[in-house]
Amino acid sequence: MKPSLRAALPWAIIVLAALGATWVRYGFVEPSDMAHACDGANGPWWCGTRTLVVQGFLSYGYGYAAVLIALVALFWRNTAAAVLAACAGVIALQLYCYEGGALALLIGVLRLVRVQYDRQQVAVTD
């Protein structure tokens, strides 16, 4: 795989996670039609999933999870941990957990930049 593609792939994954979280928020959680469809006992099959998503941000679960993953990324210095922290951060940001999501996104992105920079420096010295 080309080095430029290898460097861009983690960033593309973060963007895809942000797009997915945006769809969940604006296409699945916020529309009033979706909420009204789940009001009664005979709602569609996806009402349980929607309720779990809503309970996740009402309990600030996404924010707590994002911060925990960001702390793991601080000590586990690799690309996967950094991307996971950044993805959890953008998901938490989109799903109403702003403080934890912003912190996780910042830590994940900074860790990813550092890992990619270190990898580039090793490649240059070889």
Number of C-alpha atoms within 10 A of each C-alpha: 5 6 9 8 10 11 17 10 12 21 16 13 15 23 15 13 19 21 15 15 21 18 14 17 18 12 12 20 18 13 11 9 10 17 16 10 14 17 10 9 8 9 14 11 9 12 18 12 11 17 13 11 18 18 13 17 17 13 11 18 16 27 27 19 18 30 24 15 23 31 18 16 24 16 10 13 14 15 19 14 21 31 26 24 33 35 29 31 35 29 29 30 24 22 25 18 23 18 17 25 29 21 21 33 28 18 23 32 23 15 25 26 15 16 16 17 13 12 12 13 11 10 10 8 6 5
